[in-house]
Amino acid sequence: MPVNAIGAEQLSGIEEEADIYEAFAPHVDTTNISSLTFYSLSENTGKKPSLKTFQDVQYMLQQGKKREAKLVLRENSWPTNSPIRSQLWPALCAQHHVGKSMLDGFYWDMVNQVFGTTELPEKPIMLPPFVDTIHCLPYHLTRKGRAVADRVVSVLGYACPDITFSPTLYPITSILLHFMSEEECYHCMASLVTPKEKVFITQTKLLYEVTWKTVMQIAKKHAKSAFNYLSSMCNGQKSESIYMDWCWWILGGLPFPHLVRVMDCFFHEGIKVFYRVSLAILILFHKHVTVNNTDWDADTIKNDIDNALPKFCKSIPVSPAKLLRTAFSIRALSSTYISRVFLKTEMLLKSKSVLSGPKQMVRSRSSDNLPTSQSQINVQMMSHTLTIREGAHSPDVRVLSMGVFPIQAIKSKVSDQDTLFTLWSWLPVRITMYQPVLLYTTEEHGCSLTTFYVRVEQHEPTLLMIKTCNNEVFGAYCSSRWYERNLKDDRGQRQAYFGTGETFLFSLYPERAKYPWVGIEGDTGLGHASELFMAADSKMITIGGGEGQAIWMDENIRFGKTDRCQTFNNPPLCASGDFEIRVLEVYGFVGA
């Protein structure tokens, strides 16, 4: 074990004899980079542990052994100046890439398109508006290295116009550039901003706020003593401000050798690594200031509570190995639990930003998540459901066929546009950035569940809209792929229900209402029945469950029924409860 001093685990190191320049890119100033290596050794061995090679990790990734790779990345304390990262980090990032692989030279074509030349400009590059200039951390990059980071971030902003606020994007770019070329760095960042399965980098103000609120929520449960201690130090003020800068404890506070080891795990596992490390920092801080005899007296902490944790991180009294051991030994902190807290927090924040009520129209707080004009045209030109005109006396129900009416005529349908705005305001903010596309409609593709699955099952999320023969219009936002009906649990059994709490029901006509997951309001005490989101097989589709099914449709997509259910606490979505389907439409979102 590392040497103990004054009751705290202190940094222990072994100087590497290898040339430090073999690991770092030319645009890095290595003068102040510590080449200490940190090992958890038995003191009587005097030997360095056997570290895995890049080929070892690469083999695990190629064989789909992600869990084994995860454990190797957590446990192998490669030196800060190890050359392994020039291969390891690009490989870790590449496994998250979505879509076609970028061809060689793609990045430089983009640079030419944005700047007109591949030469680095002499004048400073204007950074995209999503960058937080306060946190443009260069670490050990040279002046040229900083210009390279500026250019990578600028090209990424040009290629990804949907990014609106992402303060961690620049420092992560800077870290990558320590171990690779500019082009490789861009490819890595492009992979980290697009994955579907994991979150690496938040890209909106809302989701950035969700992260620190998530840290605060999980700290209440999994770092309870530290959370309560910090709350007591706040002199009656809210402790929220402490957690707002949580990611800067890591990206801006930790010594570079610690940060590099954290990133080894982050590039494989995603933002949950940051969550765990932030809790480890809280736990270690609390232990350091309360158990050990230090100069961290209560008055000092109270007088500068917002800077206490960043200050602690800069001189953290444990090795990188100890920091990671603390982080990954926090019990019962599963990825599923973190995702659930994150999702509930996102839903709560969004619900506060709009006018909500069981029968009220819900309006967007701003134009940020209203459909673009192109989205309006796409949906209204394709849709056979968003076509109800509510007159002063009686509804004039008409069915649009694609292309029959000119765009101007569609735009003049104020009620249609209003209905679309209402529906759009209910969608998760990140989804409103994407263009909708009609995946399946009974009008064109026939009434077959088999065809439905062929056209829809690989898309996530999807929006189902039903128009009955009585002209009722309702549906569901389905958070997960319908393909998950085929997935099996750890015992090899097919799970009946799947999906997440982001799923919701809605009614558009004759009444407008959204019915979110009951879990958004907190613990309901309904247990398993409150999480029956989606189910499907060759004979039927079900959305919502528990004492009834919110939406059920048969294999011919002709008849259905709707009841109150415990998952959404909704009333039946049409008056009779049973309905005959006139039109079923399913939308996906390009790029989601």
C-alpha positions in Angstrom: 0.0 0.0 0.0 1.2 3.6 -0.5 3.1 5.1 2.4 0.9 6.7 5.1 1.9 10.0 6.6 0.1 12.0 9.3 -2.8 9.7 9.0 -3.4 10.4 5.3 -2.4 8.4 2.3 0.3 10.5 0.6 1.6 10.6 -3.0 4.1 7.9 -3.7 6.0 7.8 -6.9 8.7 6.1 -8.9 10.5 8.1 -11.5 10.2 6.8 -15.0 13.5 6.5 -16.8 11.8 6.6 -20.2 12.1 9.8 -22.3 9.0 11.8 -21.4 8.7 13.1 -25.0 7.9 9.6 -26.3 4.3 9.9 -25.0 3.3 13.4 -25.7 2.4 15.3 -28.9 4.8 18.0 -30.2 2.3 20.8 -29.2 2.7 19.9 -25.4 5.1 21.7 -23.0 6.4 18.8 -20.8 8.4 21.0 -18.5 5.8 20.9 -15.7 4.3 17.5 -16.3 5.0 15.2 -13.4 6.4 11.9 -14.6 5.7 10.2 -11.3 4.0 6.8 -11.6 1.6 5.7 -8.9 1.3 2.0 -7.9 -0.5 0.1 -5.2 2.4 -2.1 -4.2 3.1 -4.2 -1.2 6.1 -2.5 0.4 8.1 -5.7 0.6 8.0 -6.5 -3.1 9.8 -3.5 -4.5 8.6 -4.5 -7.9 6.5 -2.6 -10.4 3.2 -4.3 -11.3 2.8 -5.9 -14.7 0.7 -3.4 -16.7 -1.5 -4.5 -19.6 -0.5 -3.4 -23.1 -2.6 -1.7 -25.7 -2.9 -5.0 -27.5 -4.4 -6.6 -24.4 -7.1 -3.9 -24.2 -7.6 -3.8 -28.0 -8.3 -7.6 -28.0 -10.9 -7.2 -25.2 -12.7 -4.4 -27.2 -12.6 -6.4 -30.4 -14.1 -9.4 -28.6 -16.8 -7.4 -27.1 -15.4 -8.0 -23.6 -16.3 -4.5 -22.4 -16.6 -5.5 -18.7 -13.1 -7.0 -18.7 -11.8 -3.9 -20.5 -13.5 -1.7 -17.9 -11.7 -3.5 -15.0 -8.3 -3.3 -16.8 -8.7 0.4 -17.3 -9.7 1.0 -13.7 -6.9 -1.1 -12.2 -3.9 -0.4 -14.5 -2.0 2.6 -13.3 -0.1 3.5 -16.5 2.4 6.3 -15.9 1.3 9.8 -17.0 4.0 9.6 -19.7 3.2 6.1 -20.9 3.0 5.9 -24.7 0.0 3.6 -24.5 -2.5 6.5 -24.6 -1.6 7.6 -28.1 -3.3 4.3 -29.2 -5.6 3.6 -26.3 -7.6 6.8 -26.2 -8.4 6.9 -29.9 -9.5 3.2 -29.7 -11.7 3.8 -26.7 -13.4 6.8 -28.3 -13.8 5.1 -31.7 -16.0 2.4 -30.1 -18.7 5.0 -29.4 -18.8 6.4 -33.0 -22.2 6.5 -34.6 -22.7 6.3 -38.3 -20.1 5.9 -41.1 -16.5 6.2 -40.2 -14.8 9.4 -41.3 -12.4 9.0 -44.2 -8.8 10.0 -44.0 -8.5 13.7 -44.8 -12.2 14.4 -43.8 -11.1 16.7 -41.0 -8.7 18.7 -43.2 -11.4 19.1 -45.8 -13.6 20.6 -43.0 -10.8 22.9 -41.9 -10.4 24.2 -45.4 -14.1 24.7 -45.6 -14.3 26.7 -42.4 -11.0 28.6 -42.6 -10.1 28.6 -46.2 -6.6 27.1 -45.4 -5.0 24.4 -43.3 -2.4 26.8 -42.0 -2.9 27.9 -38.4 -4.0 31.5 -38.4 -1.8 34.0 -36.6 -4.8 35.8 -35.1 -6.9 34.1 -32.3 -9.7 31.9 -33.6 -13.2 33.0 -32.6 -14.6 30.1 -30.6 -18.2 28.9 -31.0 -20.8 30.4 -28.6 -21.3 27.1 -26.7 -17.8 27.4 -25.3 -17.4 28.8 -21.8 -14.3 31.0 -22.1 -13.7 30.9 -18.3 -13.0 27.2 -18.6 -10.9 27.0 -21.8 -8.3 25.0 -19.9 -5.1 24.3 -21.9 -3.3 22.2 -19.3 0.2 21.7 -20.7 -0.4 22.7 -24.3 2.0 25.2 -25.9 0.7 28.3 -27.6 0.5 26.4 -30.9 -1.3 23.6 -29.0 -3.9 26.1 -27.8 -4.5 27.3 -31.3 -4.9 23.7 -32.4 -7.5 23.1 -29.7 -9.3 26.3 -30.8 -9.4 25.0 -34.3 -10.7 21.5 -33.4 -13.5 23.0 -31.3 -14.4 25.5 -34.0 -14.7 22.8 -36.7 -16.7 20.6 -34.3 -19.1 23.6 -33.7 -19.4 24.0 -37.5 -20.1 20.2 -37.9 -22.5 20.0 -35.0 -24.7 23.1 -35.0 -27.1 21.5 -32.4 -24.6 22.0 -29.6 -25.8 25.1 -27.7 -23.9 25.0 -24.4 -21.0 22.7 -23.6 -18.3 24.1 -21.2 -16.6 20.7 -20.8 -16.0 20.2 -24.5 -12.9 22.5 -24.7 -11.0 21.0 -21.8 -11.6 17.5 -22.9 -10.3 18.5 -26.4 -7.2 19.9 -24.7 -6.6 16.7 -22.7 -6.9 14.5 -25.8 -4.4 16.7 -27.7 -1.7 15.8 -25.2 -1.5 12.3 -26.6 -2.5 12.5 -30.3 -2.5 14.6 -33.4 -5.1 17.3 -34.3 -6.9 15.0 -36.8 -7.1 12.1 -34.3 -8.4 14.5 -31.6 -11.2 15.7 -33.9 -12.3 12.1 -34.6 -12.3 11.3 -30.9 -14.4 14.4 -30.1 -16.8 13.7 -32.9 -17.3 10.2 -31.4 -17.9 11.6 -27.9 -20.6 14.1 -28.9 -22.8 11.6 -30.9 -23.2 8.3 -29.0 -26.7 7.0 -28.1 -25.9 4.6 -25.4 -23.8 6.7 -23.1 -23.4 10.4 -22.2 -19.9 11.9 -22.4 -20.4 15.6 -23.0 -23.6 17.6 -22.2 -24.5 20.0 -25.0 -27.3 22.2 -23.7 -27.7 24.4 -20.6 -30.6 22.3 -19.4 -28.5 19.1 -19.4 -25.5 20.8 -17.9 -27.8 21.9 -15.0 -29.2 18.4 -14.8 -25.6 17.0 -14.2 -24.9 19.0 -11.1 -28.3 18.4 -9.7 -27.7 14.7 -10.3 -24.4 14.9 -8.4 -26.2 16.6 -5.5 -29.0 14.0 -5.5 -26.7 10.9 -5.5 -24.4 12.6 -2.9 -27.3 12.8 -0.5 -27.5 9.0 -0.6 -24.0 7.7 -1.4 -21.8 10.4 0.3 -24.2 11.2 3.0 -21.8 12.3 5.8 -19.9 14.6 3.4 -23.1 16.0 2.0 -24.4 16.8 5.5 -21.1 18.2 6.6 -20.9 20.6 3.6 -24.6 21.6 4.2 -23.7 22.5 7.8 -20.9 24.7 6.6 -23.1 26.9 4.4 -24.3 29.3 7.2 -27.9 28.7 6.4 -27.5 29.4 2.7 -28.4 26.8 0.1 -25.6 24.3 -0.5 -26.5 24.1 -4.3 -23.7 26.5 -5.3 -21.1 24.0 -4.1 -22.3 21.4 -6.6 -22.7 23.7 -9.6 -19.0 23.5 -10.3 -18.7 19.7 -9.7 -17.1 18.9 -13.0 -14.4 21.5 -12.4 -13.3 19.7 -9.2 -12.1 17.1 -11.7 -11.3 18.9 -14.9 -9.9 22.1 -13.2 -8.8 20.9 -9.8 -7.1 17.5 -10.0 -3.4 17.3 -10.6 -2.7 16.2 -14.2 -1.5 12.6 -13.3 -4.9 12.1 -11.5 -6.9 13.6 -14.3 -5.2 11.4 -16.9 -6.1 8.2 -15.0 -9.7 9.4 -14.6 -9.9 10.0 -18.4 -8.6 6.5 -19.1 -11.9 5.2 -17.5 -14.0 8.1 -18.8 -13.3 7.4 -22.5 -14.6 3.9 -22.0 -17.5 4.3 -19.5 -18.7 7.8 -20.0 -19.9 10.6 -17.6 -20.7 8.1 -14.8 -17.0 8.0 -14.1 -17.1 11.7 -13.4 -20.1 11.1 -11.1 -18.2 8.5 -9.1 -15.0 10.5 -8.9 -16.9 13.6 -7.7 -18.4 11.5 -4.9 -14.9 10.1 -4.1 -13.7 13.7 -3.8 -16.5 14.5 -1.4 -15.8 11.4 0.7 -12.0 12.0 0.8 -12.5 15.7 1.6 -14.8 15.0 4.5 -12.4 12.4 5.9 -9.4 14.7 5.4 -10.9 17.7 7.2 -12.6 15.8 10.0 -10.5 12.8 10.8 -6.9 14.1 10.2 -5.2 17.0 12.0 -5.0 19.5 9.2 -5.2 23.3 8.7 -8.7 22.9 7.3 -10.5 24.4 10.3 -14.3 24.9 10.2 -14.0 28.7 10.0 -11.7 28.6 7.0 -14.1 26.2 5.2 -17.2 28.3 6.1 -15.6 31.6 4.9 -14.8 30.1 1.5 -17.1 27.2 1.1 -17.5 27.5 -2.7 -13.7 27.1 -3.2 -13.1 24.5 -0.5 -13.4 21.4 -2.8 -11.4 22.9 -5.8 -8.7 23.9 -3.3 -8.7 20.4 -1.8 -8.5 18.8 -5.3 -5.4 20.8 -6.3 -3.4 19.2 -3.4 -5.4 16.0 -3.0 -3.4 13.9 -0.5 -4.0 10.5 -2.2 -2.6 8.8 -5.3 -4.6 8.4 -8.5 -5.0 4.7 -7.8 -6.5 5.5 -4.3 -8.8 8.1 -5.9 -10.2 5.6 -8.4 -10.4 2.8 -5.8 -12.5 5.1 -3.6 -14.7 6.1 -6.6 -15.4 2.5 -7.9 -15.9 1.0 -4.4 -19.0 3.1 -3.7 -21.6 0.4 -3.3 -25.0 0.2 -4.9 -24.2 3.1 -7.2 -25.3 1.5 -10.5 -25.4 3.0 -13.9 -29.1 2.3 -14.0 -29.6 4.2 -10.7 -27.6 7.2 -12.0 -29.5 7.2 -15.3 -32.8 7.1 -13.4 -31.8 10.1 -11.2 -30.6 12.0 -14.3 -33.8 11.3 -16.2 -36.0 12.3 -13.3 -34.0 15.5 -12.7 -34.2 16.4 -16.4 -38.0 15.8 -16.4 -38.5 17.9 -13.3 -36.4 20.8 -14.6 -38.3 20.8 -17.9 -41.7 20.5 -16.2 -40.8 23.7 -14.2 -40.1 25.5 -17.4 -43.5 25.2 -18.9 -47.1 25.7 -17.8 -48.3 22.2 -16.8 -51.6 20.8 -15.8 -53.6 17.6 -16.4 -55.9 19.2 -19.1 -53.9 22.4 -19.9 -52.0 23.1 -23.0 -48.3 23.0 -22.3 -46.3 25.7 -24.0 -42.6 25.9 -24.6 -40.7 28.4 -22.4 -38.8 29.6 -25.5 -38.2 29.0 -29.1 -35.4 26.6 -28.3 -37.7 23.6 -28.4 -40.3 24.7 -30.8 -40.3 22.8 -34.1 -38.3 24.6 -36.8 -40.2 25.7 -39.9 -38.7 22.7 -41.7 -39.9 20.4 -39.0 -43.4 21.8 -39.2 -43.5 21.3 -42.9 -42.1 17.8 -42.6 -44.7 16.7 -40.1 -47.7 18.5 -41.6 -46.9 17.4 -45.1 -46.6 13.7 -44.1 -49.2 13.5 -41.3 -52.7 12.1 -41.5 -53.3 12.8 -37.8 -52.4 16.4 -37.3 -55.3 17.6 -39.5 -58.1 18.6 -37.2 -59.6 22.1 -37.6 -61.5 23.2 -34.6 -64.2 25.6 -35.8 -66.3 27.9 -33.6 -69.3 25.5 -33.7 -68.2 22.0 -34.7 -65.0 20.4 -35.8 -64.3 20.1 -39.5 -62.3 16.9 -39.7 -60.3 16.5 -42.8 -57.6 14.0 -43.8 -54.6 15.4 -45.7 -52.8 13.2 -48.2 -49.2 13.9 -48.7 -48.6 16.6 -51.2 -52.2 17.5 -51.8 -52.1 20.9 -50.2 -49.4 23.5 -50.8 -47.2 24.5 -47.9 -48.9 27.9 -47.6 -52.3 26.1 -47.1 -50.8 23.9 -44.4 -49.3 26.9 -42.6 -52.6 28.6 -42.6 -54.1 25.9 -40.6 -53.6 27.7 -37.3 -55.0 24.9 -35.1 -52.8 22.3 -36.8 -49.7 24.4 -36.1 -50.8 25.1 -32.6 -51.3 21.4 -32.0 -47.8 20.7 -33.4 -46.3 23.4 -31.1 -48.0 21.8 -28.1 -46.7 18.3 -29.0 -43.2 19.7 -29.6 -43.1 21.4 -26.2 -43.7 18.0 -24.6 -40.7 16.4 -26.2 -37.3 16.2 -24.4 -35.3 19.3 -25.3 -32.5 17.4 -27.0 -35.0 15.6 -29.3 -36.5 18.9 -30.6 -33.2 19.7 -32.2 -33.6 16.8 -34.7 -35.7 16.6 -37.8 -38.7 14.3 -37.7 -39.1 11.6 -40.3 -42.2 9.4 -41.0 -41.1 5.8 -40.5 -44.4 4.0 -40.7 -48.0 4.8 -41.6 -50.9 2.5 -42.2 -51.9 4.7 -45.1 -48.9 3.7 -47.1 -47.3 0.6 -45.5 -50.4 -1.4 -44.7 -51.8 -2.7 -41.4 -49.3 -5.2 -40.2 -47.3 -5.5 -37.0 -44.5 -7.3 -38.9 -44.1 -4.3 -41.2 -44.3 -2.0 -38.3 -41.3 -3.7 -36.6 -39.3 -3.9 -39.8 -39.6 -0.1 -40.4 -39.5 1.1 -36.8 -37.8 -1.3 -34.4 -34.2 0.1 -34.7 -35.2 3.7 -34.1 -34.9 5.5 -30.8 -36.9 7.4 -29.7 -40.2 7.1 -31.7 -43.4 9.1 -31.6 -46.7 7.0 -32.1 -49.8 8.9 -33.2 -53.2 7.2 -33.5 -56.3 8.6 -35.2 -59.4 6.6 -34.5 -62.5 6.2 -36.6 -64.2 8.6 -34.2 -61.5 11.2 -35.0 -59.8 11.0 -31.6 -56.1 11.7 -31.8 -53.7 10.4 -29.1 -50.4 8.6 -28.8 -47.2 8.1 -27.0 -43.5 9.2 -27.0 -41.6 5.9 -26.7 -38.1 6.3 -25.3 -36.6 3.0 -26.3 -36.2 0.9 -29.5 -39.0 -1.5 -30.2 -36.3 -4.1 -30.9 -35.8 -4.4 -27.1 -38.8 -6.7 -27.1 -36.3 -9.4 -28.2 -33.7 -8.8 -25.6 -33.2 -11.2 -22.7 -32.3 -10.7 -19.1 -29.3 -12.3 -17.2 -31.3 -15.5 -16.8 -31.9 -15.8 -20.6 -35.5 -14.9 -20.3 -37.2 -12.3 -22.5 -38.3 -9.3 -20.5 -42.0 -8.5 -20.9 -41.6 -4.7 -20.4 -38.8 -2.3 -21.4 -38.3 1.4 -21.9 -37.6 4.3 -19.5 -39.4 7.0 -17.6 -38.9 9.4 -20.5 -41.8 7.6 -22.1 -45.1 9.6 -21.9 -48.7 9.5 -23.2 -50.6 12.4 -24.8 -54.0 13.3 -26.1 -54.4 15.9 -28.9 -58.1 15.8 -29.8 -60.7 16.3 -28.5 -58.6 17.3 -25.5 -55.0 18.2 -25.2 -53.1 16.7 -22.3 -49.8 15.1 -21.5 -49.5 12.1 -19.1 -45.9 11.7 -17.9 -44.5 8.8 -16.0 -45.7 8.8 -12.4 -42.1 8.6 -11.2 -41.5 12.2 -12.1 -43.3 13.2 -9.0 -41.1 11.0 -6.8 -41.6 7.7 -5.2 -45.1 6.5 -5.7 -45.1 3.3 -3.7 -46.6 1.4 -6.7 -43.4 -0.7 -7.2 -43.0 -2.6 -10.4 -46.4 -1.5 -11.8 -45.1 2.1 -12.0 -42.4 1.1 -14.5 -44.3 -0.9 -17.2 -43.5 1.4 -20.1 -43.4 -0.6 -23.3 -44.2 -4.2 -24.2 -44.6 -6.0 -27.6 -44.6 -9.4 -29.3 -45.8 -10.8 -32.6 -49.5 -10.4 -31.5 -49.7 -7.0 -29.9 -48.2 -3.7 -28.7 -48.7 -2.3 -25.2 -47.8 1.0 -23.7 -48.3 1.5 -19.9 -49.5 -1.1 -17.5 -50.7 -1.9 -14.0 -54.4 -2.3 -13.5 -54.9 -1.6 -17.1 -53.1 -0.8 -20.3 -52.9 2.8 -21.5 -52.6 1.8 -25.2 -53.0 -1.7 -26.6 -53.2 -2.6 -30.3 -53.7 -5.9 -32.1 -51.4 -7.6 -34.6 -53.4 -6.2 -37.5 -53.2 -2.6 -36.2 -56.9 -2.4 -36.6 -58.4 -2.5 -33.2 -57.2 -1.3 -29.8 -58.2 -0.4 -26.3 -57.2 2.2 -23.7 -57.6 2.1 -19.9 -56.3 3.9 -16.9 -52.9 2.5 -15.9 -50.5 2.9 -12.9 -47.4 3.7 -15.0 -48.9 7.1 -16.2 -52.0 7.5 -14.0 -53.9 8.5 -17.2 -57.6 8.3 -17.9 -58.7 6.3 -21.0 -57.4 8.2 -24.0 -60.7 7.9 -25.8 -64.3 8.0 -24.5 -65.3 4.5 -25.3 -62.2 2.7 -24.1 -62.2 0.5 -27.3 -61.3 2.1 -30.6 -60.9 1.2 -34.3 -57.7 2.6 -35.8 -58.1 4.9 -38.9 -54.5 5.9 -39.1 -51.3 4.9 -37.1 -48.2 7.0 -37.7 -44.8 6.5 -36.3 -42.1 9.2 -36.4 -38.4 8.9 -35.8 -35.8 11.8 -35.5 -32.9 12.0 -37.9 -29.6 12.1 -35.9 -31.1 11.1 -32.6 
